[in-house]
Amino acid sequence: MGITAKPGMVALTGTIIIPKDMQADLLPLLEEHKALTRQEPGCLKFDVAPDADDPTLFHVDELFKDEAAFAHHQSAGAARPWGPASKELMRNFNKRLL
């Protein structure tokens, strides 16, 4: 079952690079972050998937019901172990208000 985007929703797509030498430490934190994010109020979709060809590249696809839910996610994510551990990673994100 797909999600129908509605006006006011916030979508974030893009990529994040997790160097191979950091993956053993960061991937468990990312899995925890994904599970907790999917339980947040207003989170409609939160996927982070490895690229098929580049093991350091991860594709991000997020959808939140509104700006408030997205803002909550940003602050919650920063407070989790994933936040400080991943703050120096290269990210290329595109946030859109639908």
C-alpha positions in Angstrom: 0.0 0.0 0.0 1.5 3.3 -1.1 1.3 6.7 0.6 -0.5 9.5 -1.1 1.4 12.8 -0.7 -0.8 15.6 0.6 -0.2 19.4 0.7 1.8 20.3 3.8 3.7 17.1 4.0 7.5 17.2 4.2 9.6 14.9 2.0 13.4 14.5 2.3 15.4 12.5 -0.2 19.1 12.2 -0.9 22.2 10.3 0.0 24.6 9.8 2.9 28.1 8.4 2.7 29.2 6.0 5.4 32.9 5.1 4.9 33.6 1.4 5.1 35.9 1.8 8.1 33.0 3.4 10.1 30.2 1.0 9.1 30.8 -1.5 12.0 30.2 1.3 14.5 27.6 3.3 12.6 25.3 0.8 11.0 23.9 -0.6 14.3 23.2 3.0 15.4 21.5 3.7 12.0 19.3 0.6 12.4 18.2 1.8 15.9 17.6 5.4 14.5 15.4 4.0 11.7 13.3 1.9 14.1 12.8 4.7 16.5 12.0 7.2 13.7 9.4 5.0 12.2 7.6 5.1 15.6 7.6 8.9 15.8 4.3 10.7 15.5 3.9 12.0 12.0 6.5 9.8 10.4 4.9 8.3 7.3 8.0 6.8 5.7 11.6 6.5 6.7 13.9 4.4 4.5 17.7 4.3 4.4 19.0 1.7 2.0 22.5 0.8 0.7 23.3 1.5 -2.9 23.5 -1.6 -5.1 26.9 -0.6 -6.5 28.6 1.5 -3.9 28.8 0.0 -0.4 29.5 3.4 1.1 26.5 5.2 -0.4 23.1 5.0 1.3 19.8 6.4 -0.2 17.5 8.3 2.1 13.7 8.6 1.6 11.6 10.3 4.3 8.1 11.6 4.5 6.5 13.4 7.4 2.9 14.6 7.8 3.9 18.2 8.3 6.7 20.6 9.3 6.1 20.0 13.0 6.6 16.3 12.7 9.7 16.8 10.6 11.1 19.3 13.2 10.4 16.8 16.0 12.3 14.2 14.0 15.3 16.5 13.6 15.5 17.2 17.3 14.9 13.6 18.3 17.5 12.3 15.8 20.1 14.7 17.1 19.6 13.4 20.6 20.0 9.8 19.7 23.4 8.1 19.5 23.2 8.2 15.7 23.1 12.0 15.7 26.5 12.9 17.2 28.1 9.8 15.8 27.1 10.7 12.2 27.4 14.4 12.3 30.6 14.5 10.2 29.3 12.2 7.4 28.8 13.7 3.9 25.1 14.2 3.2 23.3 15.4 0.1 19.7 16.0 1.0 16.8 17.7 -0.8 13.9 18.7 1.5 10.6 19.6 -0.1 7.3 20.9 1.2 4.6 19.1 -0.7 
